[in-house]
Amino acid sequence: MTAGRPGHAAGPEGPDAHGAYGTDGAFVAAVDGLADPLPGGHTSPWFRSDTIPAVDPAAPHAVQSAAPSSYEAGYAAHQGLHQAPPQGPQQPQGAPNEWYDPAGYQRDWYGPQEPSARMAVADQVAPGAPVPPAEESAPVPDAAGLHAEPRTEVLARIPAEPEPEPEAELGPTPSTAPAPAPGGRAERRRAAKGRGRRRPGAPPEQKAAPAAAPMSRVEARRAARAAKDSPAVIASRAVGEVFITLGVLMLLFVTYQLWWTNIRADQIAGKETNRIQDEWANGDRKPGVFAPGEGFAIMHIPKLDVVAPIAEGIDKEKVLDRGMIGHYGEGKLKTAMPSDKQGNFSVAGHRNTHGEPFRYINKLKPGDPIVVETRDAYYTYEMASILPQTSPSNISVIEPIPVGSGFTKPGRYLTLTTCTPEFTSTYRLIVWGKMVDERPRSEGKPDALVG
């Protein structure tokens, strides 16, 4: 039970005949007293010492509820409700009509500055507003529950004004203000705090890379030495480059041997054949001894489609490598000519590269024709036998009666020699033939060339 306000006299029924909260404004004062007041102050923000209504001590038992307090009147006006002041002798003459002081509130909370017009209009009620007739309310018992007396209250229903928009004190103008951040108030506050702290377009997790510390002179020298290649690396790199160069050179050499030499040899052999035929046609060449490297005949192998000039000697550079067939005609290896009445006409040619005229002589079969064309006649031989492999030093294969050929008596024979296996010169491949026809040029070509 809270005691009554000072100035109230104690009646015969207790401290307050009508209860501790029967006096005007006593209930509000009691509620304010229950809060935690500041030392030496008042808990209500609207407290003004000069607006407290005086209490008549001569009427201790008078009901003070008829006269509304200034706090109730001001608060009711602020909320749109107004309590009509009753007519009675208890209202002090000349006392302020409001406990709520807008000017004092503005000065206490915002300093000595003039409040905005919008706030002043919101906190005041226009004077002279019509007041509806009073309505009687139910009896209000006192604090002790011993006495109840009807209390009259008047409610003034005033249309509520729309709540004014708060004025922005800081921040950008409405035209330039950014769109509110989605979410609640906490999200908007975080967005407002973070605005302006990071660069536009830069992600928040992006951080500047720390600057590298400068190196000392010793460290710079060590780094330069570490950047240099070691001798082992340089040597291995040089060896690798040598191998690569050798590989490229070998590839070029193989290409030259297998492809380019054949092209060049065919060109040279073709020119030599044309030259020999032109001499025969013009009658410039006289029969006799031929010089080394000089062409004097043409060999035809119809089955292998071979047409190659025959030159004197078996010199590699002057005869064989030029795509021509060489005649064994020098020294101990000298053999007979086709025009001789008996003997062994022996020749040699490349099996691979440099025109390779004897590339496929291993495919000849007994009876296949081989024709040797000279200035005066055509000499036709038939393939008789083959020796697949023999030593390069075996010169008996080119004797007048060749050993291993199957011939047993002197005659007019033909011996073809070449290297074997292919792409090597380890051994020699031998093919023998026997003359079967001699036709003068005046009688025309033999049947082997006509067909």
MIFIVEX-286992 format. One record per residue: y, z, x of N, C-alpha, C in turn; residue in one letter. Coordinates in steps of 0.02 Angstrom, whole numbers, plus 50000, padded with zeros to 5 digits. Last residue first. Layout:
N
YZXYZXYZXA ...
This chain:
451
471224355152785471044358952725471484364952717G 471724351752908471934347952850471794351952786V 471154359353004471874360252993472114356652930L 469824355453001469974362752996470714363952982A 469824341753024469714344152955469894351652948D 471174337653138470484338853120470434341753050P 472484325153125472244332053130471514332653111K 472384308953210472604313753161472294320653170G 472144300253309471684300053252471874305253198E 473054303353407473144296953372472694296453310S 472564314253466473114315153418473224308853377R 470774314753473471424312653499471964313353445P 469704328353460470014322953422470674321153454R 468204336053481468794334153519469084327953485E 467154349553429467484343253413468084342353459D 466554360953472466144356853428466474350153413V 466464373553594466804367553570466314363353530M 466234390653547465954384653580466274378453549K 466834407453582466744401453542466494395653582G 466934425553577466764419253611466674413653559W 467944439653600467684434953551467554428353588V 468114456853646467974450053668467684445953610I 469204469953682468804466853629468734459353648L 469304483253797469444476353780468934473953727R 470114499653802469554494953810469794487853791Y 471404505453801470854508653837470294503753851T 472614503253743472374498153791471794500953832S 473074505153567472904507753633472694501853677T 473234499853442473794503853469473624507353534F 471484499253412472164497253396472664502353422E 470394502053554470564501753483471304499853473P 470814486053629470494489853575470394497053599T 471604470353671471514477653680471184480653618C 470744454453698471304458653674471124465953684T 470234437553724470214444653745470844448153718T 469184423953693469794427453670469724434753690L 468534409353764468504416653765469184419553745T 467534394853742468194398053729468094405553728L 466694381353835466724387653796467454390053790Y 465644369353866466374369953854466454375753805R 464374373953987464624370553928465384371253924G 462864379354066463564377354068463734373354005P 461804391153978461914385354020462644383354018K 461784401753889461334401953947461434396053995T 462704413053788462634406353816462214406753880F 462874425853755462274422653728462194415553753G 463864433753808464044429353752463434426053719S 463554440853918463544444453855463704440153795G 464544431954029464004436854022464074440553957V 464964414654018465144421654007464524425953995P 464994403554131464484405354081464574412754069I 466244405254197466064398854166465494399454116P 466894421854147466564417254194466394410654159E 467394431654068467784425554071467494420654124I 466604442654080466644439754013467024433254013V 466754447954202466184443454192466214439954125S 467674457454217467924450654218467354445454209I 467964472454174467384468054166467624460854160N 469044480954169468854478154234468264473354231S 469114486054042469614481154063469434477754129P 467484486853964467984489454010468484484054029S 467274483553786467064483153856467634485653900T 466784480553620467124484953668466824484053737Q 466224470253541466724474853513467094478853565P 466024454153565465884460253603466414465353582L 465334440853470465874445653481465604451553521I 465064422853451464844429853458465454434253473S 465644410453401464924411153414464694418353416A 466754399953313466624406753336465864407753340M 467024383553373466744387853320466574394653351E 468434373453410467894377953431467644381753369Y 469224357953441468994362553391468394366453418T 470654351253501470014353753522469794359253474Y 471604336653491471444342853457470734344853477Y 472684329053622472114329553576472094336353542A 473854328253700473464322253690472924322753636D 474494340553703474914334653698474504328353680R 473424351153599473774349353661474184342953649T 472784364453505473154358253502473524357153568E 471314371753464471814371653517472134364753518V 470624380853330470854374353354471384375353407V 469204388053268469784389753308469994383253342I 468214391653122468524387053170469124390053206P 466754401653108467464400953091467804396553143D 465484403453160465614397253124466334396353104G 465414420953142465124415053174465224408853129P 467014427853094466294427353085466034421053120K 468364439053128468064432353131467304432653126L 468884451453138468644449453072468334442453071K 469424453053261468784456553250468494454653182N 470674447553256470124443253278469444446553271I 471874452953209471284453353165470714448753190Y 472834451753313472774458053276472104458453238R 473264442153403472554443653399472414450053360F 474694442053396474304436153372473564437453365P 475854451953395475154453553383474744447553356E 477234453053412476964447153378476234447653360G 477324465853472477524459753507477204453553477H 475894475153405476594474253427476684467553462T 474194472753446474714476453409475374475453445N 473554463653525473254465353459473754469053416R 474124450253627474204457053600473854457753532H 472944440053722473514441053677473544448253652G 472194427653830472314434653810472934434953765A 470854415553865471554417353850471574424753830V 469854403253944469944410353926470684411853918S 468734391153938469444391753926469574398753899F 467534387854048467684393053998468444393753993N 466664371854070467024377754091467174382454032G 466794354054071466404360154062466804365954091Q 467804344854069467174342954039466704348854032K 469464349954019468924349654069468254348454033D 470394352453919470224345553932469664344753984S 470624366153919470234363153864470004356053879P 470294372254088470744369954035470324366853979M 469514387154162469574379954148470094378754093A 470354400654251469824397854210469984390554195T 470684413054372470824406354348470214403554312K 470584425354427470504425054354470634418054327L 470914424454558470204425254542470064424454468K 472374414654528471954418554572471224418554552G 472714410054359472964411854425472434415854463E 472494408254225472524402254267472744403754338G 472194412754070471984415254136471964409054183Y 473574410953964472974407753993472834410654061H 474224420453828474214418753899473544416053922G 475194417453684474514418653709474494416253782I 476764425853641476344420053658475654422253683M 477664436053622477284433753564476844427753578G 478194440953733478604436153697478234433053638R 477264448553798477764452153758478224447553719D 476544437953865476244441853811476764445353767L 477574431853958477134428253912476934432753852V 478394439854033478574432854025478164429353971K 477804452754029478494451854007478644444553991E 476444450254070476604454154010477304452653984K 475614435654116476144440454131476384443754067D 474604426754119474524432454073475044437854089I 474774408654124474814415354150474744420754095G 475584396954018475204397954080475324404954106E 475424398953840475804398053902475364399453962A 475294393453677474904395553736475304393853797I 476004398953519476004394753579475594397853635P 475134400953363475484403953420475454399253480A 474704404453207474944398553244475374401253300V 473544410953095473884411953159474064405053188V 472754414252983473424411452974473844412653037D 471444417252996471924422853006472644420552998L 470834404852975470624410652935471114416352939K 471464396253072471604395553000471404401652959P 472204397453210471634401153182471734401153106I 472784387453338472764388353265472124392053247H 473854386553479473214388753450473284389953376M 474554374253582474654378253522473964379953494I 475174372153755474714370853699474884375553641A 476104375353851475804368753856475344367153797F 477464384953917477014383453862476744376453866G 477574394054065477744387854030477224386453976E 477214404754138477634405954081477814399754042G 477054395754287476924402054251477454403154196P 476934377654257477234383454291477074389854252A 475514366954259476044370254222476294376354262F 475084351154324475054358454331475654361354296V 474964337654203474934340354271474884347854269G 475754325154104475174329254119475174331554192P 477494326754066476964322954097476364327454110K 478614327353934478164331053978477594326554001R 479274318553845479624320753906479144323953956D 478934313053722478584310753781478914312853846G 479384317353599479844313353639479524310553702N 478344325153551478584319653511479014314853551A 478184334353650477644329753637477884323653598W 479424341053638479254337553700478694332453690E 479284346553509479814341653522479664337753586D 478234355453530478134349753485478664344353496Q 478874364553615478284360853638478184354653595I 479894369453531480074365953593479484361653618R 479174375753430479594370053413479764366053476N 478604385953508478174381053474478574374853456T 479734393053545479324389853596478864384553566E 480184397953421480614393353458480204389553512K 479104406453389479274400853346479704395653382G 479184415853491478604411553486478734405453443A 480424421953458480334418453522479744413553519I 480134427153329480694422553339480604418453404Q 479044435353357478954429753311479514424653319D 479694444753440479164440453467479034434453422A 480594450953351480854447253408480314442453436R 479694456853260480204452153237480444447853295I 478934464853342478604459453306479114454253283N 479894473953386479574469453434479224463653400T 480224480953266480714476453297480394471653347W 478994487853234479354483553187479794478553223W 478394495353332477984492953276478344487953232L 479404498253427478774495253447478414491853388Q 480464503953351480574497953392479914494353408Y 479834514953297480104509753253480214503253291T 479554521753415479004519353373479244513953326V 480874524453456480434520353497479854517553456F 481354532653355481674526153366481224521553406L 480504543553375480484540053312480804533153318L 480914547253503480234544953492480174541053426M 482234551253475482114545653520481404542853510L 482004562253392482364556553365482244550353409V 481334570553482481004568353421481344562153391G 482334572653577481724569153596481354566453534L 483254579853498483444573353527482834569253546T 482484591153470482714586953414482904580053440I 482334596153599481754593953561481954589453503F 483674599053629483304594253670482694591653631V 483974608853534484334602553531483974597153571E 483094618953578483004615953512483364609353506G 483664621753701482974619053698482854615753630V 484894626953657484874620953698484184617653696A 484464638353588484834633153552484824626553591R 483894645553691483474643153636483814637753596S 485064647953766484514644053794484064641353739A 485834655753677486104649353701485534644953728I 484984666753663485154662753605485404655853626V 484984671353795484354669253763484484664853703A 486324675053816486034669353852485384666853821P 487114678453654486764680553714486484674353750S 488724674553590488004673553590487714675653657D 489994686353542489754680953585488994680653582K 490234697853470490274691553434490014685753475A 490184707753565489644707453516489644700853478A 491394705253631490754704253667490174703653618R 492284708553527492284701753553491634700253591A 491994722153513491864717753456491844710453479A 492434726753637491724727353619491554722753561R 493794723953626493394720653677492654720953660R 494134732553520494224725353512493814721553563A 493894744953578493484742853522493544735353510E 494904744753675494204745053696493744742753640V 496044744553595495914738953640495174738853663R 495644749653424495944750553490495754744653535S 495994743153263495534744753318495924745553382M 496694750253113496754745853173496294748153228P 495744751752966496094755153020496134750553081A 496054742452820495634743652879496044746852935A 496524749652667496714745652725496274747552785A 495524749552523495844753252577495964748852638P 495994740052382495524740952438495864744752494A 496484747452230496674743752290496184745352346A 495454745552088495794749752137495954745652198K 495074744151920495244740551982495654745152027Q 494864750451803494424752351858494594748951923E 495794744851716495914751651741495474753551799P 496304727951756495824732651728495924739651756P 497864720851722497444723651774496954728551743A 498714716951619498184712451639497714715251692G 500064726551677499794722251624499274717551653P 499634741851763499944735251763499664730951707R 499824757851688499444752751725499774746051717R 500754765251617500494768051680500094763051720R 501094759451498501594759551551501354762351617G 500094769751402500514763851403501054764451456R 499454781751398499234777051449499674770951454G 500094787951290500154790851357499964785851411K 499694779551185500404780051202500504783051271A 498324781651185498574774851199499304775051219A 498284795151151498044792951217498284786051235R 498844794251022499184798051074498954795951144R 497874786650957498554783850964498944787651018R 496784795350962496754788950997497434786051007E 497294806050883497134807250954497094800750993A 497414800050757498014802050793497874803250866R 496144787150751496524792850726497134794350769G 496114768950757495814775550762496284780850735G 497124757350853496634758950801496344765850812P 498864759450885498184759050911497694760750856A 500134749450812499794755950821499074754950843P 500984737350912500564738850854500204745350865A 502554741850989501874738950989501494741150928P 504224737850944503704743050949503014739750947A 505274729250928504894728550990504334733550996T 505764732650805505654725550819505224724550881S 505934746550808505394743650766505264736350783P 506164751150984506414749550917505864746450876T 505184763151079505504756651067505724755850996P 505614780751101505164775151094505534768751080G 506254794551005506124790951067505674785051052L 506484798050872506964800050923506884796150988E 506374791250714506094791150782506624792950832A 506374800550569506754796350615506454796950685E 505194799550436505474803050495505824798150542P 505664794950272505304793150334505614796850393E 505624806650135505984802250183505564800950245P 504664805449991504744808850055505084804350105E 505544802649839505054800449890505204803749957P 505884816849739506104811049777505564808849826E 505274822049583505234822649656505464816149688A 506244827449446505844821949476505874822349552P 506054844249406506504839049432506074833449462I 505904856649301505524850849324506004845249341R 506064873149320506484867149312506114861349343A 505484886749241505294881249287505724875249271L 505724903849231505974897249209505794892149262V 504994918549175505104913749229505304907049198E 504904935349137505144928749115505284924449176T 503654946449109504124943749158504294936549138R 503204961549023503244954149026503804951949073P 502404974249108503014972249072503064964649077E 501384988049132501424980749128502024979049086A 500785001149228501314998849183501324991149187H 499745003949312499905008649258500395005949208L 499414997049429499054995249368499194999849310G 500114998849541499635004149525499235002549464A 500924987649542500434988449596499924993649578A 501004981749371501284984049434500724985149484D 500624966249287500534973349299500844975249365P 501504955649186501314956449257501224963849269V 501134946649037501354952849070501074953349140P 501474928549045501044934349029501294940549064A 503104921949004502464922049041502074928249021S 504104911848905503854918448921503174917948955E 505264899948960504614901448930504384908248952E 506864892948929506414897648963505784898648923A 507314875748920507274882448892506734886548926P 507874867449072507494867749010507474874948984P 509434863549132508884868249139508524868549072V 510254850349217510054853749154509444857949165P 511224853349362510644850149331510454853849268A 512264858449433512384856549363511814853149331G 512004851549596512234856749550512344854049480P 510524845149667511184843649639511394849149590A 509804853849797509734851549728510434850649700V 509254850549964509724853249915509584850349847Q 508474844150057508414851350052508874854449999D 508764830550059508094832550039508054839950025A 510054830350108509944828450038509274830750014V 509814834250239510224838450196510124836750124A 509064823450286508754830050282509154834650236M 510024813150281509404812550242509074819250234R 510984816950368511144816950297510514816550255A 510474828250499510534821550470510654822050396S 511504841750556510874838750534510994831950501P 512454843750698512484842250627511834839050605E 512014857250806512174850250794512124848850720Q 511634869550888512264868450849512424861050843P 509834869050865510444870050902511054868550859G 508684868250789508894862250825509534863050863Y 508474881250737507914877350764508144871450805W 509704886850697509224890950734508684886750769D 510334876450629510634879050690510144883050731R 509494874550520509614868950566509894871550632Q 509604887150461508954884650485509044879050536Y 510964887250425510704892050474510024889950503G 510974876950331511384876450392511134881150446A 510084881850231509924875650269510324875250333P 509494896750192510124894050218509964887750258D 508804905350061508684899850108509344896650127Y 509384913149966509184916350028509064911150082W 510764909949861510164907549896510024912049956E 511924915149809511424912749761510774910449795N 512664930349868512484923249877511924921449830P 513594940849753513064939849805512894932549811A 514504943049650514764940449714514244939549768G 513584956049580514134951349575514364949449645Q 511824957149567512444959349598512974953849594P 510924958549421511134953949473511794956249502Q 510704967249316510434969249381510664964649437Q 511134964249190511614968149230511364969549300P 510714947149154510604954349153511084957949198G 509924932449132510554935849117510404943349112Q 509024924549265509104927849199509774931249193P 509044908749339509234915749345509324918949276P 507644898549344508284900049312508444907349318A 507004891349483506904896949437507584898949408Q 506484875349515507054879949514506914885249462H 505664864149621505614868949566506204873749570L 505684856649736505794853149673505734857649613G 505604863549852504984860749828505074856949762Q 506914868249864506644863749916506014860349893H 507024876649755507434870549757507164865749808A 506154886749794505994882749735506404876349733A 506854891449904506194888449915505994884149856Y 508004896549842508044891249893507384887749903G 507434906149756507844900649729507884894949779A 506744914449844506374910749793506784904949766E 507844918949919507284915349953506904911249902Y 508614925549828508894919549859508344915549894S 507644930449684507924931449751508184924849778S 508064931749511507694928649567508044929849632P 508004945049403508464941249447508064938249504A 506894951149346507284946349306507724942149349A 506324960249426506014953549427506414948549388S 506704973049426507114968349465506834961349462Q 506844985449310506414979749330506844974549363V 507285001849358507444995449326506984990049353A 507215014149410506645011849372506775005149340H 508405016249474507785016249514507195013449477P 509895012649472509355010749426508695010549462A 510705016249571510765020149509510215018449461A 510605007749678510205013949681510235017849616P 510394990949671510784996349640510375002749641D 510304981349816509934984749762510344990649736V 510854965249871510914972549869510544975349809A 509914952049949510294954849891510294962449893P 510224945150104509774949750068510174952750010I 511014937350183510844934650117510374939150078T 511214942250307511794942650261511634939950192D 510064939950376510214946850357510784947250306S 508904927950346509624928950359509804935850333R 507464919050378507754925650370508484925650391F 506694907950385507304907450343507664914250337W 505574910550457506084906350490506724905950450P 504944926950461505134921250419505664917050454S 504814937750547504314932350549504534926350510T 506104944050648505814943250582505354937350584H 506214955150792506414949450750506064949650684G 505754964350883506464964550864506674958850820G 504464954050933504814960550943505554960050926P 503854944350796504104944850864504464951450873L 502504949450689503214947850702503364948250776P 501184943750621501324946650686502044944950704D 501194948350443501104943750500501264947350565A 501574957850348500874957950370500754953350430L 502864954850317502734960650359502034961050384G 502754944250230503024943050297502894948850343D 502254951250121501824946250153502084944750223V 503384959050091502754962350110502294957550145A 504304949350055504434953450113503804956950137A 503684944549940503764939949998503884944050061V 503784955949862503124953049877503164948449938F 505144958249847504744963149884504074960349904A 505994950349773505844948249841505404952949879G 506414963649671506564956649685506434955149759D 505054975049645505744973449662505824966149680T 503694976649632504084974849573504784972849589G 502864980749729503044973649730503434971649669Y 502594994049709502934992249772503164985049771A 502964999549540502524996849592502934994649652G 503885005149459503594998649439503144995749491H 504275016449524503985017049458503645010749436A 503865020649683504185015349643503855015449576D 503355032649725503885029549764504245024249724P 503095040749566502905038849635503485035649670G 503575044849446502895042349447502665040149516E 504875048549457504395053849444503685051549449P 505445038449595505435040849527504935046349518G 506475036149734505805037949710505855040849641A 507565022349749507455029649741506775030849712A 507835010349872507515011949809507395019349806H 508305009249999508815009449945508505010749878G 507094998550072507585003950078508105003550022P 505674993849975506234991950018506724997850021R 504135003249973504664999149944505214998049993G 502645001850074503195005550044503715000750019A 501054995150036501664994550075502224997950039T 499415000050043500005000050000500615000050044M 
